[in-house]
């Protein structure tokens, strides 16, 4: 492993054991070590029950590892912080707030003046393609639009690291494909370090600079690392895309 100061995130020998009712021990992660470069789009790819969301939650500071360490910018992660933006599969919007109200909430909570926070929120609402919907409430939006609000809200806090946990898992196939293109566009427009969790091979190849796969049964363990050297924007029908898809499929237990 190279010097830690070359990386945005360094995870070393992370294991996680949950103690359930009756004191049953569930071993979720085992000996995970990975590095994430500044402004890298890293995808953590694995099937259900491989521990990938738990790993993301440890980096978010929402869980603590049983053993090992997770370090962000040279500091051990001991809890959540504004330097990390989170987007989950569930939309987690405040139903009584408009699009604008949801997106400007973070800047409001840290005391940014109304005029400035409106400008910040408007910028990210426009970035995710929701201009004209500022005064709509979540119940008036489609699933894809709700997830865009979640992405805009996370960006509005100006995090150094974006953590996305299967954000398109609830969407239909057509909307999911559209949102994949949108997240790639947004990342290129405002590049920052991204960790993206998915169980979809095509999604991982379409988005990632690098893909880390986890074994398909608990405890989750590192399986393979794939460099994605395809130019952007990517097409699912490109020969190199299909070759990498075949390679990952053959080496894994993932369901397409």
Rosetta blueprint (number, residue, H / E / L):
1 X L
2 X L
3 X L
4 X H
5 X H
6 X H
7 X L
8 X L
9 X E
10 X E
11 X E
12 X E
13 X E
14 X E
15 X E
16 X E
17 X E
18 X E
19 X E
20 X L
21 X H
22 X H
23 X H
24 X L
25 X E
26 X E
27 X E
28 X E
29 X E
30 X E
31 X E
32 X E
33 X E
34 X E
35 X E
36 X E
37 X L
38 X L
39 X L
40 X L
41 X E
42 X E
43 X E
44 X E
45 X E
46 X L
47 X L
48 X L
49 X L
50 X L
51 X L
52 X H
53 X H
54 X H
55 X H
56 X H
57 X H
58 X H
59 X H
60 X H
61 X L
62 X L
63 X L
64 X L
65 X L
66 X L
67 X E
68 X E
69 X E
70 X E
71 X E
72 X E
73 X L
74 X L
75 X E
76 X E
77 X L
78 X L
79 X L
80 X L
81 X L
82 X L
83 X L
84 X E
85 X E
86 X E
87 X E
88 X L
89 X L
90 X L
91 X L
92 X L
93 X L
94 X L
95 X L
96 X L
97 X L
98 X E
99 X H
100 X H
101 X H
102 X H
103 X H
104 X L
105 X H
106 X H
107 X H
108 X H
109 X H
110 X L
111 X L
112 X L
113 X L
114 X H
115 X H
116 X H
117 X H
118 X H
119 X H
120 X H
121 X H
122 X H
123 X H
124 X H
125 X H
126 X H
127 X H
128 X L
129 X L
130 X L
131 X L
132 X L
133 X L
134 X L
135 X L
136 X L
137 X E
138 X H
139 X H
140 X H
141 X L
142 X L
143 X H
144 X H
145 X H
146 X H
147 X H
148 X H
149 X H
150 X H
151 X H
152 X H
153 X H
154 X H
155 X H
156 X H
157 X L
158 X L
159 X L
160 X L
161 X E
162 X E
163 X E
164 X E
165 X E
166 X L
167 X L
168 X L
169 X L
170 X L
171 X L
172 X L
173 X H
174 X H
175 X H
176 X H
177 X H
178 X H
179 X H
180 X H
181 X H
182 X H
183 X H
184 X H
185 X H
186 X H
187 X H
188 X H
189 X H
190 X L
191 X L
192 X L
193 X E
194 X E
195 X E
196 X E
197 X E
198 X E
199 X L
200 X L
201 X H
202 X H
203 X H
204 X H
205 X H
206 X H
207 X H
208 X L
209 X L
210 X E
211 X E
212 X E
213 X E
214 X E
215 X L
216 X L
217 X L
218 X L
219 X L
220 X E
221 X L
222 X E
223 X E
224 X E
225 X E
226 X E
227 X E
228 X L
229 X L
230 X L
231 X L
232 X L
233 X L
234 X L
235 X L
236 X L
237 X L
238 X L
239 X H
240 X H
241 X H
242 X H
243 X H
244 X H
245 X H
246 X H
247 X H
248 X H
249 X H
250 X H
251 X H
252 X L
253 X L
254 X L
255 X L
256 X L
